[in-house]
Amino acid sequence: MLAMCSTSWGMRVLLPERMENRVHISSKRVLPEELPRDAEHIVTELETAAEGDAIIGNDSESSSVLDPVSAVKKPAALSPTLEDQRNQSCSLFFSLPASPSGLHLEQVKKVIMFSDNKVEQSESTSRSLRIITTTTARSEYCQRDKTYDSFKTWSGRLEKQISNLRGKPQEPDLEANNGYEAAAIPAVERYFDALEGPELDTLKESEVSVLPEDKKWPFLLRFPISSFGMCLGISSQAILWKTLATSPSTSFLRVSPSINLLLWCISLALMATISFIYSFKIVFYFEAVRREYCHPVRVNFFFAPWIACLFLALGAPPPVAVKLRATLWYALMAPIFCLELKIYGQWMSGGQRRLSKVANPSNHLSIVGNFVGALLGASMGLKEGPLFFFAIGLAHYIVLFVTLYQRLPTSETLPKELHPVFFLFVAAPSVACMAWAKIRGEFDLGSKIGYFIALFLYLSLAVRINFFRGFRFSLAWWAYTFPMTGASVAAIRYSMEVTNVLTQALSVGLSAISTFTVTALLVTTILHAFVLHDLFPNDISIAITQKKKPKLNKILAHLRSFGSDIKDADNSKEVTPDEAASDDVDDNVRWRGAAEAAALGVASLPRAAATQGAATASWWQQCVDDAGIGEEVGKMT
Amino acid sequence: MDQIRLQILTTATVATASENVLLSKFSMLTRFHAGFFRISLSLCGQVLLWKTLSEPRAAAAAVVDEPANALLRRLPPAASVLVWSLAFVTLVVLCLLYAARCLFCFRSVRAEIRHRVGMNYLFAPWISWLLLLQSAPFLQPDTSCYRLLFMLFSLPILALDVKIYGHWFTGRKQFLAIAANPTSQITVIGNLVGARAAAQMGWRESALCMFAIGISHYLVLFVTLYQRLQGSDSLPATLRPVFFLFFAAPSMASLAWGSICSSFDVSCKMLFFLSLFLFASLISRPALFRKSMRRFSVAWWAYSFPLTVLALAAAEYAQEVKEESADLLMLVLAALSVLVTLALMVFTAIRTGDLLTHDDPFIPEKSPARAAAC
């Protein structure tokens, strides 16, 4: 994987005597931009043809050079030839971190020395552009993949510690003295600029991810917080079947309580598994978790684990339910309370994360937690605590409801097409009505108002079912099933209050719909997991770049595509410098020209160079001028 | 000739000297603005708190309550009269100063009325008078004098309501999306204080009317403030203490509804819990107030009144829910509000100069010549 460094053009130090002294920068700052094949260096050399085709390195090396993956260079082998040609050759060394985004190109401390007196001899000399990729001398150590280091806890040092403890040989830590520098979390505007889609999970065309998009990332990195949505979906089903079994108005269905027991055990196991996996992610990939926390949509899913636990407590089979104590309620509500303080406080006064900008349907997840907690607390017999959370939830729900209904022009995340996330609208009123009924002890006017609002919203979405199309399946869809289930439970509760054929039919119908949806979702999930193997795709939305550099990104995207061809390209592609020079006078393309030449050249170029030496020289001079080191080159003479 | 010149010079210097005195007086008046009524708001709120706490409360079985009750009952009635008098005198002085400002510097007053922050503080004197009326030790709510004074103080509130709320939804320039800022909640508090006073007098319908006006505009304002729409400018950093008004409004609403319903029912509790949450939310963000705490200014007085109202609501809550934790909460909040008020009084006494030399940021700067012309 190749990249060009712009600033290394301008730096100049004496050619180091030995290759080993070359400082490679790849991991100096632990960056998200590193590629798996770290520390590949592109050494571009301009040689005079005085020695004919003096090749740096031997043939076997130059052929293996083009296969970066397996290339293990012995840098020492290069140095004698370099020494020999020192006086004759003009060498430009670009030693670069193999970085796709090139964001930290300024970090490169590689040396260039350009003997300018050779430039004037361009008419008679031919230059050949050779590319040799080298890897640093690390063959004797097992290479730790540093690509994902910036997403790991303490930038990978935790992993090093652990492997230290396990007794693996450690590579010399060249960055040991550089201290820990966390890659800063992108600001909220970056998330809106770089991502699109109703869940802000698709990278825009002009953006580039800081991690390689074509490789499969480590599993933990691909495991999003929205996986807890599955727990939400299944545990709410457990509540539904418990209500169906115990409610007098649906007793004609003769539902067995064992369904509830089965679903509850499954959801308990699922919750344990997902929490277990995610806790590993927190331990090993804390930076990735932080980025998820700063994502405007994903932050709401941080409520999901606690809401799922509350659902588990609500849906527990009666023998278990009586044993639940109030301390459990306090323990579950404390994290919700802290998260709320943070998030609602941000809405009120926190800099750029103003509600008019970040409001999106997923914010309902942060509101519903209040109502679910109130419902559970009231079921347990508590009085003031549930009322407290109900009050907070109601006040903020009103704010969010108005904001989302307004669809303010400044809000960027509301999708134009319908997406399952819209079903979250139904969640809050349906759970609120049940919570209010439990607090008051009867299904009074307030609860009925909430129930009818929930029904209306459900109906508005259901009649537009045609428009729910064309979306890529994601695990977060599980989270959107619990509102349907919540509406069904509210319908059952209402039918207990007002018992007639209509209400009973409605409750049965809604329950059937929600069960069917969950089953369909389960089948789809199994399909994606075991047949298509893409249940956990690369989590692009947390890997956006810090700053937007569209042109360079585009170039590097080009380069990467070239780089993938490099194994086949060899001599088959020739981009003459002439072509490069005749391209548009545009930074973009000029760089591309240089990059392409660098990326492809080798054996084909001498021929081109011999016939078009002058063109080469002029093109080279043009590149040099563009890079702005003309005067510095002049100073060197 | 020389003598005449000397005479002219001396008269000129005398004139400039007297002009300077006048100028300094006027400049003081220009720097005085309605925001200074925060002081009277705080003091009158404190008086009401003391009066409420020292009233004999319903028998509570809590252990915490007994010492508290004993402590409060030991406070001599003279102390409460003293505090009331202090508040009264402060309010009178401030009103006189503001009247002088209206007389001599009407231009500044006009600019203040048009400013989106300044206009809300026009409610502050009337709120203070109403609070003082409610806590008057010698005046009972059922006397005609009380009723007369109530009408005298609440009619300006209603007039200001019509003006300011009218601007919100019909105005071309000062409509809500642009003008909304945390100090707008003072308008809501004004209505709610009037509603409470009316309810305590027994005028239930007027109380309900003022409550309805207040709560409906509070709903709109709450949503707007939370949205923080793009066009609305943020407050200057020195005015950050007014964020405390976020939890003053729901506390006042719970008190008003409690007076109307004659009991602290579920809605009151919910409003009280909301204000508790907002209080916790603001307390947990000290960075928000850091900039404003660098230098003493009259904006610091904005801390005291909301805390007092919260303590009052907590007292009502504790009386309704006879639990230890509620009593403890009430005591903590009351102590906090008293401490903050005392601290502010000490600061004011030490740094009186800072109060006036520091131009309040929301009044546009005026040159001394224009100020003299006023």
Interface residues (C-beta under 8 A of the other chain):
Chain A: E340 L341 Y344 G345 W347 M348 S349 R354 L355 S356 K357 A359 E384 L387 F388 F390 A391 I392 L394 A395 H396 I398 V399 V402 T403 L408 T410
Chain B: L219 F222 V223 L225 Y226 Q227 R228 L229 Q230 F243 F246 V266 K269 M270 L271 F273 L274 L276 F277 A280 S281 L282 S284 R285 L288 V321
